[in-house]
Amino acid sequence: MLSPYEFWQFWRNTTDADVGRFLKLYTELPVEECDRLGALQGSEINEAKVLLANEVTAMLHGPDAAASAQATAREVFEQGGAGGDLEVASIGADALVGGMTVAQLLVQTGITASGKEAKRLIAEGGLRLNNEPVSDPQMAVDAALIGGGLKVSVGKKKHRMVQIG
């Protein structure tokens, strides 16, 4: 199961060609409106994708969750913020005592399934910590780095806040 934010992002990232069809299938909007929205091009299709994400998320998670997911996405992508209701992953303070690498942090918090996956992700340039790219899987992670929260971005679409807890 996906969090409301991840669910919203799934629908927001629909391919342009599928927007009209998905609006017809998964929303209660009039067919004519779905056709009109599906025919939009360029940046205007993004507005239709947001509408699709809001409509479907509201049906499953409720209108408040849809509005919150949209606000979080706007904060993360347009304003470069951390996102108020991003999924939070906690790491025990005791896990940091012996030292931890960024690759181990990704596994420990469930962001990646294995150290091998974490190292591949880092090698491909797909990891950012607090909006800074990470290229060394052996980079040390300590309590000072995590501090009050460490924004972990995997690719362009997956963001989490890691905290000590």
ChimeraX attribute file (.defattr): number of C-alpha atoms within 10 A of each C-alpha:
attribute: neighborCount
match mode: 1-to-1
recipient: residues
	/A:1	5
	/A:2	9
	/A:3	13
	/A:4	24
	/A:5	25
	/A:6	19
	/A:7	19
	/A:8	28
	/A:9	22
	/A:10	14
	/A:11	20
	/A:12	21
	/A:13	15
	/A:14	16
	/A:15	11
	/A:16	16
	/A:17	13
	/A:18	11
	/A:19	26
	/A:20	23
	/A:21	14
	/A:22	17
	/A:23	25
	/A:24	18
	/A:25	12
	/A:26	13
	/A:27	18
	/A:28	12
	/A:29	13
	/A:30	10
	/A:31	15
	/A:32	11
	/A:33	13
	/A:34	21
	/A:35	15
	/A:36	11
	/A:37	22
	/A:38	22
	/A:39	15
	/A:40	17
	/A:41	12
	/A:42	8
	/A:43	8
	/A:44	12
	/A:45	19
	/A:46	19
	/A:47	14
	/A:48	23
	/A:49	26
	/A:50	17
	/A:51	19
	/A:52	27
	/A:53	27
	/A:54	26
	/A:55	21
	/A:56	21
	/A:57	26
	/A:58	18
	/A:59	14
	/A:60	12
	/A:61	15
	/A:62	14
	/A:63	15
	/A:64	13
	/A:65	20
	/A:66	23
	/A:67	18
	/A:68	19
	/A:69	26
	/A:70	22
	/A:71	15
	/A:72	20
	/A:73	26
	/A:74	14
	/A:75	15
	/A:76	17
	/A:77	13
	/A:78	9
	/A:79	11
	/A:80	12
	/A:81	15
	/A:82	22
	/A:83	21
	/A:84	14
	/A:85	16
	/A:86	22
	/A:87	16
	/A:88	15
	/A:89	19
	/A:90	15
	/A:91	16
	/A:92	13
	/A:93	12
	/A:94	10
	/A:95	14
	/A:96	16
	/A:97	10
	/A:98	7
	/A:99	12
	/A:100	16
	/A:101	15
	/A:102	22
	/A:103	25
	/A:104	22
	/A:105	22
	/A:106	23
	/A:107	16
	/A:108	19
	/A:109	17
	/A:110	12
	/A:111	20
	/A:112	18
	/A:113	12
	/A:114	15
	/A:115	17
	/A:116	13
	/A:117	15
	/A:118	23
	/A:119	21
	/A:120	14
	/A:121	19
	/A:122	21
	/A:123	14
	/A:124	12
	/A:125	15
	/A:126	16
	/A:127	27
	/A:128	18
	/A:129	19
	/A:130	18
	/A:131	14
	/A:132	11
	/A:133	13
	/A:134	19
	/A:135	16
	/A:136	15
	/A:137	20
	/A:138	13
	/A:139	13
	/A:140	15
	/A:141	16
	/A:142	19
	/A:143	17
	/A:144	9
	/A:145	13
	/A:146	17
	/A:147	11
	/A:148	11
	/A:149	19
	/A:150	20
	/A:151	21
	/A:152	22
	/A:153	21
	/A:154	20
	/A:155	14
	/A:156	10
	/A:157	13
	/A:158	15
	/A:159	24
	/A:160	21
	/A:161	22
	/A:162	24
	/A:163	20
	/A:164	18
	/A:165	9
